[in-house]
């Protein structure tokens, strides 16, 4: 069982209004279905956030170094009162609490990955955070789960989720019950 400590955001990390944020979740180590379930459970208790929806799980072929296990991916919609950077810090803290060890190689295997994809209509490019996520529009394993829960959402500078997902090949991303087809 994973124990998650609630970390209260600082005043600077809070905003007054609720903002919709899209989050990607992924795992390819240490029982990915259990890792994803633990992350979703932790998101339900994230201070200053409300979990609105979670997509079905998908299996996808790994990006990056060869020889990795397949990934399980999903997406979630949060409403949050945290600032973009406050939400990013909260997600990184959840990853640590869930036992994530940074991969040795870029795009290497990981027990859990939580990525902030969008924060309302905010466009941001800082050393700490880029919004929307810079590769969101290139990844079927992100767009397919988003299509299931937020098909009409607009990705600033890229287009509507449904249209972006329709443009994907997707041959390496399947619903979780279809893992054998990868």
C-alpha positions as CSV (number, residue, x, y, z in Angstrom):
1,X,0.0,0.0,0.0
2,X,1.2,3.5,-0.9
3,X,0.8,6.2,1.7
4,X,0.5,9.7,0.3
5,X,1.3,12.7,2.5
6,X,-0.9,15.7,1.9
7,X,1.4,18.7,1.2
8,X,-0.5,22.0,1.6
9,X,0.3,24.5,-1.2
10,X,1.8,27.9,-0.2
11,X,-0.1,31.0,-0.7
12,X,2.0,31.8,-3.8
13,X,1.1,28.5,-5.3
14,X,-2.7,29.1,-5.0
15,X,-4.9,31.1,-7.3
16,X,-8.4,32.3,-6.4
17,X,-10.4,30.6,-9.3
18,X,-10.7,27.0,-10.3
19,X,-8.9,26.1,-13.5
20,X,-9.2,23.0,-15.7
21,X,-6.0,21.0,-16.1
22,X,-5.2,17.9,-18.2
23,X,-2.8,15.4,-16.7
24,X,-1.2,12.4,-18.4
25,X,-0.3,9.3,-16.3
26,X,2.0,6.5,-17.4
27,X,3.9,3.5,-16.1
28,X,5.9,0.6,-17.4
29,X,7.5,-0.8,-14.3
30,X,6.4,-2.4,-11.0
31,X,2.9,-3.5,-11.9
32,X,1.7,-0.6,-14.2
33,X,-2.0,-1.1,-13.4
34,X,-1.4,-0.8,-9.7
35,X,0.9,2.2,-10.2
36,X,-1.8,4.0,-12.3
37,X,-4.5,3.1,-9.7
38,X,-2.3,4.4,-6.9
39,X,-1.7,7.7,-8.8
40,X,-5.4,8.2,-9.5
41,X,-6.2,7.6,-5.9
42,X,-3.6,10.1,-4.9
43,X,-5.0,12.7,-7.4
44,X,-8.4,12.4,-5.6
45,X,-6.8,13.7,-2.5
46,X,-4.5,16.4,-4.0
47,X,-4.9,19.6,-1.9
48,X,-6.5,22.4,-3.9
49,X,-7.7,20.1,-6.7
50,X,-10.8,18.2,-7.7
51,X,-10.5,15.0,-9.8
52,X,-13.2,15.4,-12.5
53,X,-12.6,12.4,-14.9
54,X,-10.2,9.6,-15.6
55,X,-9.9,8.0,-19.0
56,X,-9.7,4.2,-19.6
57,X,-6.2,2.7,-19.5
58,X,-4.3,2.2,-22.7
59,X,-1.2,0.1,-23.4
60,X,1.4,1.6,-25.7
61,X,4.8,0.7,-27.2
62,X,7.6,2.6,-25.4
63,X,9.3,5.7,-26.7
64,X,13.0,5.9,-26.1
65,X,15.6,3.3,-25.4
66,X,14.9,-0.2,-26.8
67,X,14.0,-3.2,-24.7
68,X,11.6,-1.5,-22.4
69,X,8.3,-3.0,-21.3
70,X,5.1,-1.6,-22.8
71,X,3.5,1.4,-21.0
72,X,0.1,1.7,-19.5
73,X,-1.2,5.2,-20.0
74,X,-4.3,7.2,-19.1
75,X,-5.3,10.8,-18.6
76,X,-7.2,12.8,-16.0
77,X,-9.0,16.1,-15.8
78,X,-8.5,18.1,-12.7
79,X,-10.0,21.4,-11.6
80,X,-7.4,23.2,-9.5
81,X,-6.9,26.3,-7.5
82,X,-3.1,25.8,-7.7
83,X,-1.0,28.0,-10.0
84,X,0.6,26.2,-12.9
85,X,3.9,25.9,-11.1
86,X,2.1,24.9,-7.9
87,X,0.3,22.1,-9.7
88,X,3.6,21.0,-11.3
89,X,5.3,20.8,-7.9
90,X,2.3,18.9,-6.4
91,X,2.5,16.4,-9.3
92,X,6.3,16.0,-8.9
93,X,5.8,15.5,-5.1
94,X,3.1,12.8,-5.8
95,X,5.6,11.0,-8.1
96,X,8.2,10.9,-5.4
97,X,5.7,9.7,-2.8
98,X,4.6,7.0,-5.2
99,X,8.2,5.8,-5.4
100,X,9.3,7.2,-8.7
101,X,13.1,7.0,-9.3
102,X,14.2,9.2,-12.2
103,X,15.1,7.1,-15.2
104,X,18.7,6.7,-16.1
105,X,18.1,7.5,-19.7
106,X,15.7,10.1,-21.2
107,X,12.4,8.4,-22.0
108,X,13.6,5.4,-20.0
109,X,11.4,3.1,-18.0
110,X,9.6,4.4,-15.0
111,X,7.2,3.3,-12.3
112,X,5.0,6.3,-12.6
113,X,5.0,9.5,-14.6
114,X,2.6,12.4,-14.1
115,X,2.7,15.1,-16.8
116,X,0.9,18.4,-16.7
117,X,-0.4,18.8,-20.2
118,X,-2.6,21.9,-20.1
119,X,-3.6,24.5,-17.6
120,X,-6.7,26.2,-19.0
121,X,-5.7,28.2,-22.0
122,X,-2.3,29.2,-20.5
123,X,0.7,29.2,-22.8
124,X,3.9,29.2,-20.9
125,X,7.5,28.5,-21.7
126,X,9.9,28.7,-18.7
127,X,12.9,26.5,-17.7
128,X,10.6,24.7,-15.2
129,X,7.4,24.3,-17.2
130,X,6.1,24.5,-20.8
131,X,2.4,24.7,-21.4
132,X,0.8,23.1,-23.3
133,X,3.1,20.1,-23.0
134,X,5.5,20.4,-26.0
135,X,5.0,16.9,-27.4
136,X,1.3,16.3,-26.4
137,X,0.1,16.7,-30.0
138,X,2.6,14.0,-31.2
139,X,1.6,11.2,-28.9
140,X,-1.3,8.9,-29.5
141,X,-0.8,7.4,-26.0
142,X,-1.6,10.9,-24.6
143,X,-4.3,11.9,-27.2
144,X,-6.3,8.7,-27.1
145,X,-7.1,8.8,-23.4
146,X,-7.7,12.6,-23.7
147,X,-10.1,11.9,-26.6
148,X,-12.2,9.7,-24.2
149,X,-12.6,12.3,-21.5
150,X,-12.0,15.7,-23.2
151,X,-12.6,15.4,-26.9
152,X,-13.7,19.0,-27.4
153,X,-10.8,20.5,-25.3
154,X,-8.7,23.0,-27.2
155,X,-4.9,22.6,-27.0
156,X,-3.5,26.1,-27.4
157,X,-1.6,26.5,-30.6
158,X,-2.4,22.9,-31.7
159,X,-6.1,22.3,-32.1
160,X,-9.0,20.3,-30.7
161,X,-8.2,17.0,-28.9
162,X,-10.6,15.0,-31.1
163,X,-8.9,16.3,-34.3
164,X,-5.4,15.8,-33.0
165,X,-6.2,12.2,-32.0
166,X,-7.8,11.5,-35.4
167,X,-4.5,12.5,-37.1
168,X,-2.5,9.9,-35.1
169,X,-1.5,6.5,-36.6
170,X,-2.2,4.9,-33.2
171,X,-1.1,1.4,-34.2
172,X,1.1,1.2,-31.1
173,X,-1.6,2.4,-28.6
174,X,-4.5,0.1,-27.6
175,X,-7.1,-0.1,-24.9
176,X,-5.9,-2.0,-21.9
177,X,-7.8,-5.2,-22.7
178,X,-6.1,-5.4,-26.1
179,X,-2.5,-5.6,-24.9
180,X,-1.7,-8.7,-26.9
181,X,-2.2,-6.8,-30.1
182,X,1.0,-4.6,-29.5
